[in-house]
């Protein structure tokens, strides 16, 4: 999955904000970020993630979604293709 956005002015990596539809069908604005490690990268959900976990009684190891293949935020479509 290739997913990276940059701030136009600072050229720094930025998070992507999107609406997450929870298992409870509640919609939450959440941020997706790419964290680069020494040998790999991880995609993480930020800001209100713990509230989503609590509202939906999520437990470690639960599969929430198999793959995010694409999503839309505001005016941009982001895709892993």
Phi and psi restraints in degrees (range 20) as a CNS / XPLOR table:
assign (resid 1 and name C) (resid 2 and name N)
       (resid 2 and name CA) (resid 2 and name C) 1.0 -104.9 20.0 2
assign (resid 2 and name N) (resid 2 and name CA)
       (resid 2 and name C) (resid 3 and name N) 1.0 114.8 20.0 2
assign (resid 2 and name C) (resid 3 and name N)
       (resid 3 and name CA) (resid 3 and name C) 1.0 -146.7 20.0 2
assign (resid 3 and name N) (resid 3 and name CA)
       (resid 3 and name C) (resid 4 and name N) 1.0 110.0 20.0 2
assign (resid 3 and name C) (resid 4 and name N)
       (resid 4 and name CA) (resid 4 and name C) 1.0 -154.3 20.0 2
assign (resid 4 and name N) (resid 4 and name CA)
       (resid 4 and name C) (resid 5 and name N) 1.0 132.3 20.0 2
assign (resid 4 and name C) (resid 5 and name N)
       (resid 5 and name CA) (resid 5 and name C) 1.0 -124.9 20.0 2
assign (resid 5 and name N) (resid 5 and name CA)
       (resid 5 and name C) (resid 6 and name N) 1.0 153.8 20.0 2
assign (resid 5 and name C) (resid 6 and name N)
       (resid 6 and name CA) (resid 6 and name C) 1.0 -130.6 20.0 2
assign (resid 6 and name N) (resid 6 and name CA)
       (resid 6 and name C) (resid 7 and name N) 1.0 145.4 20.0 2
assign (resid 6 and name C) (resid 7 and name N)
       (resid 7 and name CA) (resid 7 and name C) 1.0 -68.3 20.0 2
assign (resid 7 and name N) (resid 7 and name CA)
       (resid 7 and name C) (resid 8 and name N) 1.0 131.3 20.0 2
assign (resid 7 and name C) (resid 8 and name N)
       (resid 8 and name CA) (resid 8 and name C) 1.0 -62.6 20.0 2
assign (resid 8 and name N) (resid 8 and name CA)
       (resid 8 and name C) (resid 9 and name N) 1.0 -41.2 20.0 2
assign (resid 8 and name C) (resid 9 and name N)
       (resid 9 and name CA) (resid 9 and name C) 1.0 -77.5 20.0 2
assign (resid 9 and name N) (resid 9 and name CA)
       (resid 9 and name C) (resid 10 and name N) 1.0 -44.8 20.0 2
assign (resid 9 and name C) (resid 10 and name N)
       (resid 10 and name CA) (resid 10 and name C) 1.0 -96.1 20.0 2
assign (resid 10 and name N) (resid 10 and name CA)
       (resid 10 and name C) (resid 11 and name N) 1.0 -14.7 20.0 2
assign (resid 10 and name C) (resid 11 and name N)
       (resid 11 and name CA) (resid 11 and name C) 1.0 61.9 20.0 2
assign (resid 11 and name N) (resid 11 and name CA)
       (resid 11 and name C) (resid 12 and name N) 1.0 19.1 20.0 2
assign (resid 11 and name C) (resid 12 and name N)
       (resid 12 and name CA) (resid 12 and name C) 1.0 -87.6 20.0 2
assign (resid 12 and name N) (resid 12 and name CA)
       (resid 12 and name C) (resid 13 and name N) 1.0 152.6 20.0 2
assign (resid 12 and name C) (resid 13 and name N)
       (resid 13 and name CA) (resid 13 and name C) 1.0 -60.8 20.0 2
assign (resid 13 and name N) (resid 13 and name CA)
       (resid 13 and name C) (resid 14 and name N) 1.0 143.5 20.0 2
assign (resid 13 and name C) (resid 14 and name N)
       (resid 14 and name CA) (resid 14 and name C) 1.0 -129.9 20.0 2
assign (resid 14 and name N) (resid 14 and name CA)
       (resid 14 and name C) (resid 15 and name N) 1.0 158.9 20.0 2
assign (resid 14 and name C) (resid 15 and name N)
       (resid 15 and name CA) (resid 15 and name C) 1.0 -78.9 20.0 2
assign (resid 15 and name N) (resid 15 and name CA)
       (resid 15 and name C) (resid 16 and name N) 1.0 158.5 20.0 2
assign (resid 15 and name C) (resid 16 and name N)
       (resid 16 and name CA) (resid 16 and name C) 1.0 -108.2 20.0 2
assign (resid 16 and name N) (resid 16 and name CA)
       (resid 16 and name C) (resid 17 and name N) 1.0 125.2 20.0 2
assign (resid 16 and name C) (resid 17 and name N)
       (resid 17 and name CA) (resid 17 and name C) 1.0 -95.0 20.0 2
assign (resid 17 and name N) (resid 17 and name CA)
       (resid 17 and name C) (resid 18 and name N) 1.0 136.2 20.0 2
assign (resid 17 and name C) (resid 18 and name N)
       (resid 18 and name CA) (resid 18 and name C) 1.0 -151.1 20.0 2
assign (resid 18 and name N) (resid 18 and name CA)
       (resid 18 and name C) (resid 19 and name N) 1.0 167.9 20.0 2
assign (resid 18 and name C) (resid 19 and name N)
       (resid 19 and name CA) (resid 19 and name C) 1.0 -90.1 20.0 2
assign (resid 19 and name N) (resid 19 and name CA)
       (resid 19 and name C) (resid 20 and name N) 1.0 121.1 20.0 2
assign (resid 19 and name C) (resid 20 and name N)
       (resid 20 and name CA) (resid 20 and name C) 1.0 -96.1 20.0 2
assign (resid 20 and name N) (resid 20 and name CA)
       (resid 20 and name C) (resid 21 and name N) 1.0 126.6 20.0 2
assign (resid 20 and name C) (resid 21 and name N)
       (resid 21 and name CA) (resid 21 and name C) 1.0 -92.5 20.0 2
assign (resid 21 and name N) (resid 21 and name CA)
       (resid 21 and name C) (resid 22 and name N) 1.0 113.3 20.0 2
assign (resid 21 and name C) (resid 22 and name N)
       (resid 22 and name CA) (resid 22 and name C) 1.0 -77.1 20.0 2
assign (resid 22 and name N) (resid 22 and name CA)
       (resid 22 and name C) (resid 23 and name N) 1.0 164.8 20.0 2
assign (resid 22 and name C) (resid 23 and name N)
       (resid 23 and name CA) (resid 23 and name C) 1.0 -55.6 20.0 2
assign (resid 23 and name N) (resid 23 and name CA)
       (resid 23 and name C) (resid 24 and name N) 1.0 -29.9 20.0 2
assign (resid 23 and name C) (resid 24 and name N)
       (resid 24 and name CA) (resid 24 and name C) 1.0 -78.9 20.0 2
assign (resid 24 and name N) (resid 24 and name CA)
       (resid 24 and name C) (resid 25 and name N) 1.0 -0.5 20.0 2
assign (resid 24 and name C) (resid 25 and name N)
       (resid 25 and name CA) (resid 25 and name C) 1.0 72.4 20.0 2
assign (resid 25 and name N) (resid 25 and name CA)
       (resid 25 and name C) (resid 26 and name N) 1.0 7.6 20.0 2
assign (resid 25 and name C) (resid 26 and name N)
       (resid 26 and name CA) (resid 26 and name C) 1.0 -74.7 20.0 2
assign (resid 26 and name N) (resid 26 and name CA)
       (resid 26 and name C) (resid 27 and name N) 1.0 145.8 20.0 2
assign (resid 26 and name C) (resid 27 and name N)
       (resid 27 and name CA) (resid 27 and name C) 1.0 -104.9 20.0 2
assign (resid 27 and name N) (resid 27 and name CA)
       (resid 27 and name C) (resid 28 and name N) 1.0 131.0 20.0 2
assign (resid 27 and name C) (resid 28 and name N)
       (resid 28 and name CA) (resid 28 and name C) 1.0 -131.4 20.0 2
assign (resid 28 and name N) (resid 28 and name CA)
       (resid 28 and name C) (resid 29 and name N) 1.0 135.3 20.0 2
assign (resid 28 and name C) (resid 29 and name N)
       (resid 29 and name CA) (resid 29 and name C) 1.0 -76.4 20.0 2
assign (resid 29 and name N) (resid 29 and name CA)
       (resid 29 and name C) (resid 30 and name N) 1.0 128.1 20.0 2
assign (resid 29 and name C) (resid 30 and name N)
       (resid 30 and name CA) (resid 30 and name C) 1.0 -141.0 20.0 2
assign (resid 30 and name N) (resid 30 and name CA)
       (resid 30 and name C) (resid 31 and name N) 1.0 160.7 20.0 2
assign (resid 30 and name C) (resid 31 and name N)
       (resid 31 and name CA) (resid 31 and name C) 1.0 -111.1 20.0 2
assign (resid 31 and name N) (resid 31 and name CA)
       (resid 31 and name C) (resid 32 and name N) 1.0 139.5 20.0 2
assign (resid 31 and name C) (resid 32 and name N)
       (resid 32 and name CA) (resid 32 and name C) 1.0 -111.2 20.0 2
assign (resid 32 and name N) (resid 32 and name CA)
       (resid 32 and name C) (resid 33 and name N) 1.0 131.0 20.0 2
assign (resid 32 and name C) (resid 33 and name N)
       (resid 33 and name CA) (resid 33 and name C) 1.0 -132.6 20.0 2
assign (resid 33 and name N) (resid 33 and name CA)
       (resid 33 and name C) (resid 34 and name N) 1.0 153.5 20.0 2
assign (resid 33 and name C) (resid 34 and name N)
       (resid 34 and name CA) (resid 34 and name C) 1.0 -105.6 20.0 2
assign (resid 34 and name N) (resid 34 and name CA)
       (resid 34 and name C) (resid 35 and name N) 1.0 122.2 20.0 2
assign (resid 34 and name C) (resid 35 and name N)
       (resid 35 and name CA) (resid 35 and name C) 1.0 -106.1 20.0 2
assign (resid 35 and name N) (resid 35 and name CA)
       (resid 35 and name C) (resid 36 and name N) 1.0 119.3 20.0 2
assign (resid 35 and name C) (resid 36 and name N)
       (resid 36 and name CA) (resid 36 and name C) 1.0 -90.8 20.0 2
assign (resid 36 and name N) (resid 36 and name CA)
       (resid 36 and name C) (resid 37 and name N) 1.0 124.9 20.0 2
assign (resid 36 and name C) (resid 37 and name N)
       (resid 37 and name CA) (resid 37 and name C) 1.0 -103.0 20.0 2
assign (resid 37 and name N) (resid 37 and name CA)
       (resid 37 and name C) (resid 38 and name N) 1.0 -176.3 20.0 2
assign (resid 37 and name C) (resid 38 and name N)
       (resid 38 and name CA) (resid 38 and name C) 1.0 -66.6 20.0 2
assign (resid 38 and name N) (resid 38 and name CA)
       (resid 38 and name C) (resid 39 and name N) 1.0 -38.2 20.0 2
assign (resid 38 and name C) (resid 39 and name N)
       (resid 39 and name CA) (resid 39 and name C) 1.0 -117.0 20.0 2
assign (resid 39 and name N) (resid 39 and name CA)
       (resid 39 and name C) (resid 40 and name N) 1.0 -3.7 20.0 2
assign (resid 39 and name C) (resid 40 and name N)
       (resid 40 and name CA) (resid 40 and name C) 1.0 -158.7 20.0 2
assign (resid 40 and name N) (resid 40 and name CA)
       (resid 40 and name C) (resid 41 and name N) 1.0 178.0 20.0 2
assign (resid 40 and name C) (resid 41 and name N)
       (resid 41 and name CA) (resid 41 and name C) 1.0 -129.5 20.0 2
assign (resid 41 and name N) (resid 41 and name CA)
       (resid 41 and name C) (resid 42 and name N) 1.0 150.1 20.0 2
assign (resid 41 and name C) (resid 42 and name N)
       (resid 42 and name CA) (resid 42 and name C) 1.0 -126.8 20.0 2
assign (resid 42 and name N) (resid 42 and name CA)
       (resid 42 and name C) (resid 43 and name N) 1.0 145.9 20.0 2
assign (resid 42 and name C) (resid 43 and name N)
       (resid 43 and name CA) (resid 43 and name C) 1.0 -103.7 20.0 2
assign (resid 43 and name N) (resid 43 and name CA)
       (resid 43 and name C) (resid 44 and name N) 1.0 127.4 20.0 2
assign (resid 43 and name C) (resid 44 and name N)
       (resid 44 and name CA) (resid 44 and name C) 1.0 -126.9 20.0 2
assign (resid 44 and name N) (resid 44 and name CA)
       (resid 44 and name C) (resid 45 and name N) 1.0 146.5 20.0 2
assign (resid 44 and name C) (resid 45 and name N)
       (resid 45 and name CA) (resid 45 and name C) 1.0 -95.4 20.0 2
assign (resid 45 and name N) (resid 45 and name CA)
       (resid 45 and name C) (resid 46 and name N) 1.0 128.8 20.0 2
assign (resid 45 and name C) (resid 46 and name N)
       (resid 46 and name CA) (resid 46 and name C) 1.0 -115.1 20.0 2
assign (resid 46 and name N) (resid 46 and name CA)
       (resid 46 and name C) (resid 47 and name N) 1.0 -176.0 20.0 2
assign (resid 46 and name C) (resid 47 and name N)
       (resid 47 and name CA) (resid 47 and name C) 1.0 59.6 20.0 2
assign (resid 47 and name N) (resid 47 and name CA)
       (resid 47 and name C) (resid 48 and name N) 1.0 -94.6 20.0 2
assign (resid 47 and name C) (resid 48 and name N)
       (resid 48 and name CA) (resid 48 and name C) 1.0 -88.7 20.0 2
assign (resid 48 and name N) (resid 48 and name CA)
       (resid 48 and name C) (resid 49 and name N) 1.0 20.8 20.0 2
assign (resid 48 and name C) (resid 49 and name N)
       (resid 49 and name CA) (resid 49 and name C) 1.0 -59.6 20.0 2
assign (resid 49 and name N) (resid 49 and name CA)
       (resid 49 and name C) (resid 50 and name N) 1.0 -41.6 20.0 2
assign (resid 49 and name C) (resid 50 and name N)
       (resid 50 and name CA) (resid 50 and name C) 1.0 -65.1 20.0 2
assign (resid 50 and name N) (resid 50 and name CA)
       (resid 50 and name C) (resid 51 and name N) 1.0 -33.1 20.0 2
assign (resid 50 and name C) (resid 51 and name N)
       (resid 51 and name CA) (resid 51 and name C) 1.0 -67.5 20.0 2
assign (resid 51 and name N) (resid 51 and name CA)
       (resid 51 and name C) (resid 52 and name N) 1.0 -37.4 20.0 2
assign (resid 51 and name C) (resid 52 and name N)
       (resid 52 and name CA) (resid 52 and name C) 1.0 -62.4 20.0 2
assign (resid 52 and name N) (resid 52 and name CA)
       (resid 52 and name C) (resid 53 and name N) 1.0 -44.6 20.0 2
assign (resid 52 and name C) (resid 53 and name N)
       (resid 53 and name CA) (resid 53 and name C) 1.0 -58.8 20.0 2
assign (resid 53 and name N) (resid 53 and name CA)
       (resid 53 and name C) (resid 54 and name N) 1.0 -48.6 20.0 2
assign (resid 53 and name C) (resid 54 and name N)
       (resid 54 and name CA) (resid 54 and name C) 1.0 -65.8 20.0 2
assign (resid 54 and name N) (resid 54 and name CA)
       (resid 54 and name C) (resid 55 and name N) 1.0 -45.1 20.0 2
assign (resid 54 and name C) (resid 55 and name N)
       (resid 55 and name CA) (resid 55 and name C) 1.0 -61.5 20.0 2
assign (resid 55 and name N) (resid 55 and name CA)
       (resid 55 and name C) (resid 56 and name N) 1.0 -32.5 20.0 2
assign (resid 55 and name C) (resid 56 and name N)
       (resid 56 and name CA) (resid 56 and name C) 1.0 -105.4 20.0 2
assign (resid 56 and name N) (resid 56 and name CA)
       (resid 56 and name C) (resid 57 and name N) 1.0 7.4 20.0 2
assign (resid 56 and name C) (resid 57 and name N)
       (resid 57 and name CA) (resid 57 and name C) 1.0 53.4 20.0 2
assign (resid 57 and name N) (resid 57 and name CA)
       (resid 57 and name C) (resid 58 and name N) 1.0 44.3 20.0 2
assign (resid 57 and name C) (resid 58 and name N)
       (resid 58 and name CA) (resid 58 and name C) 1.0 -78.3 20.0 2
assign (resid 58 and name N) (resid 58 and name CA)
       (resid 58 and name C) (resid 59 and name N) 1.0 146.1 20.0 2
assign (resid 58 and name C) (resid 59 and name N)
       (resid 59 and name CA) (resid 59 and name C) 1.0 -124.1 20.0 2
assign (resid 59 and name N) (resid 59 and name CA)
       (resid 59 and name C) (resid 60 and name N) 1.0 154.0 20.0 2
assign (resid 59 and name C) (resid 60 and name N)
       (resid 60 and name CA) (resid 60 and name C) 1.0 -55.1 20.0 2
assign (resid 60 and name N) (resid 60 and name CA)
       (resid 60 and name C) (resid 61 and name N) 1.0 137.1 20.0 2
assign (resid 60 and name C) (resid 61 and name N)
       (resid 61 and name CA) (resid 61 and name C) 1.0 92.1 20.0 2
assign (resid 61 and name N) (resid 61 and name CA)
       (resid 61 and name C) (resid 62 and name N) 1.0 -11.1 20.0 2
assign (resid 61 and name C) (resid 62 and name N)
       (resid 62 and name CA) (resid 62 and name C) 1.0 -69.2 20.0 2
assign (resid 62 and name N) (resid 62 and name CA)
       (resid 62 and name C) (resid 63 and name N) 1.0 139.3 20.0 2
assign (resid 62 and name C) (resid 63 and name N)
       (resid 63 and name CA) (resid 63 and name C) 1.0 -89.9 20.0 2
assign (resid 63 and name N) (resid 63 and name CA)
       (resid 63 and name C) (resid 64 and name N) 1.0 114.7 20.0 2
assign (resid 63 and name C) (resid 64 and name N)
       (resid 64 and name CA) (resid 64 and name C) 1.0 -90.4 20.0 2
assign (resid 64 and name N) (resid 64 and name CA)
       (resid 64 and name C) (resid 65 and name N) 1.0 -42.8 20.0 2
assign (resid 64 and name C) (resid 65 and name N)
       (resid 65 and name CA) (resid 65 and name C) 1.0 -152.3 20.0 2
assign (resid 65 and name N) (resid 65 and name CA)
       (resid 65 and name C) (resid 66 and name N) 1.0 147.4 20.0 2
assign (resid 65 and name C) (resid 66 and name N)
       (resid 66 and name CA) (resid 66 and name C) 1.0 -76.2 20.0 2
assign (resid 66 and name N) (resid 66 and name CA)
       (resid 66 and name C) (resid 67 and name N) 1.0 -43.7 20.0 2
assign (resid 66 and name C) (resid 67 and name N)
       (resid 67 and name CA) (resid 67 and name C) 1.0 -159.2 20.0 2
assign (resid 67 and name N) (resid 67 and name CA)
       (resid 67 and name C) (resid 68 and name N) 1.0 137.4 20.0 2
assign (resid 67 and name C) (resid 68 and name N)
       (resid 68 and name CA) (resid 68 and name C) 1.0 -93.2 20.0 2
assign (resid 68 and name N) (resid 68 and name CA)
       (resid 68 and name C) (resid 69 and name N) 1.0 110.2 20.0 2
assign (resid 68 and name C) (resid 69 and name N)
       (resid 69 and name CA) (resid 69 and name C) 1.0 -92.7 20.0 2
assign (resid 69 and name N) (resid 69 and name CA)
       (resid 69 and name C) (resid 70 and name N) 1.0 -32.2 20.0 2
assign (resid 69 and name C) (resid 70 and name N)
       (resid 70 and name CA) (resid 70 and name C) 1.0 -165.6 20.0 2
assign (resid 70 and name N) (resid 70 and name CA)
       (resid 70 and name C) (resid 71 and name N) 1.0 156.9 20.0 2
assign (resid 70 and name C) (resid 71 and name N)
       (resid 71 and name CA) (resid 71 and name C) 1.0 -156.6 20.0 2
assign (resid 71 and name N) (resid 71 and name CA)
       (resid 71 and name C) (resid 72 and name N) 1.0 164.7 20.0 2
assign (resid 71 and name C) (resid 72 and name N)
       (resid 72 and name CA) (resid 72 and name C) 1.0 -121.8 20.0 2
assign (resid 72 and name N) (resid 72 and name CA)
       (resid 72 and name C) (resid 73 and name N) 1.0 135.8 20.0 2
assign (resid 72 and name C) (resid 73 and name N)
       (resid 73 and name CA) (resid 73 and name C) 1.0 -132.2 20.0 2
assign (resid 73 and name N) (resid 73 and name CA)
       (resid 73 and name C) (resid 74 and name N) 1.0 127.6 20.0 2
assign (resid 73 and name C) (resid 74 and name N)
       (resid 74 and name CA) (resid 74 and name C) 1.0 52.6 20.0 2
assign (resid 74 and name N) (resid 74 and name CA)
       (resid 74 and name C) (resid 75 and name N) 1.0 -96.8 20.0 2
assign (resid 74 and name C) (resid 75 and name N)
       (resid 75 and name CA) (resid 75 and name C) 1.0 -119.0 20.0 2
assign (resid 75 and name N) (resid 75 and name CA)
       (resid 75 and name C) (resid 76 and name N) 1.0 2.2 20.0 2
assign (resid 75 and name C) (resid 76 and name N)
       (resid 76 and name CA) (resid 76 and name C) 1.0 -117.9 20.0 2
assign (resid 76 and name N) (resid 76 and name CA)
       (resid 76 and name C) (resid 77 and name N) 1.0 136.0 20.0 2
assign (resid 76 and name C) (resid 77 and name N)
       (resid 77 and name CA) (resid 77 and name C) 1.0 -98.6 20.0 2
assign (resid 77 and name N) (resid 77 and name CA)
       (resid 77 and name C) (resid 78 and name N) 1.0 126.0 20.0 2
assign (resid 77 and name C) (resid 78 and name N)
       (resid 78 and name CA) (resid 78 and name C) 1.0 -106.2 20.0 2
assign (resid 78 and name N) (resid 78 and name CA)
       (resid 78 and name C) (resid 79 and name N) 1.0 134.7 20.0 2
assign (resid 78 and name C) (resid 79 and name N)
       (resid 79 and name CA) (resid 79 and name C) 1.0 -139.0 20.0 2
assign (resid 79 and name N) (resid 79 and name CA)
       (resid 79 and name C) (resid 80 and name N) 1.0 151.4 20.0 2
assign (resid 79 and name C) (resid 80 and name N)
       (resid 80 and name CA) (resid 80 and name C) 1.0 -89.9 20.0 2
assign (resid 80 and name N) (resid 80 and name CA)
       (resid 80 and name C) (resid 81 and name N) 1.0 1.0 20.0 2
